[in-house]
Amino acid sequence: MIATNNNPATVANDIRDIKPPIEISSGWAWLLVDADSLGHRCDCAHHLALVQKRRSQAVFVPPVPAHVRAETETG
């Protein structure tokens, strides 16, 4: 069974006045936010590229083979 509330007294209490209009900011504010965000992304990408470049230029020292280490330790 579907319950309905058709009592006019309770329906009238549910009616509210309309909300006042809100102020919409100009497009320039959003443009500044987007430009700032783009600047931060470019800075992060540049920093990441520098870190990766430094890691690729790191000197790799090959480990000493086990048979060479064994000869030097016993001798």
N, C-alpha and C positions, 0 to 999 in steps of 0.2 A: 504494500500500500504506500502511496506517495503522499507525504505530508506537505500541505501548502499553507502558507500564512497569508490569507487574504484580508486580514483585519485591517481596516483603514487607519486605525490609531497607531499600530506598530509600523506600518509602511511609512507613515508621515514622519516618524522619529528617525528613520534611516536616511532620509533625504538631507544632504549637506549642501552648503553653498559652494559655488565654483571657486577654484583656487585663483589667486591673483596671477597675472602674467609674470613670467620669469624673464630676467634680462639675459639675452644671448650675447656672449662676448664677440668681439670683432674677429675676423679671420687673421688679423695681424698677430694676435696673441698666440694662436695655434701655429702660425708660421715661425715665430720665434722659438717655440717649444720644439718644433720639428727640426729646425736648424741646429739647436743646441744638442738634441739627441743625435743627429747625424754627425756632429763634431765629436761627440764622445765615442761613437762607433768607429770613426776614422782613427781616433787616437788609440783605441784598443786594438784595432787591426794592425796599425803601425807597430805598436809595442809587441804584439804577437809575432809579427814578421821579424823583428829584431831578435827576439828570443830564439826563434827557430834558426835564424842565420848563425847566431853564436853557438848553438848546440851542434850545428852541422860542421862548424869549423873547429870543434874541440879535437885535441890531439888524442888519438887512440893508441895506447901502448899495449902491444900484444902480450899476453901472459907468457911467462917462461915455461917451456915444455917440461914435463915431469922428469924426463930422463936427464935433462940438463941440470935441473935442481938437485936431483939425486947425486949426480957426480960432484957438484960443488959442495954439498953438505958432508959427504963422506971423505972428501979428499983434503 
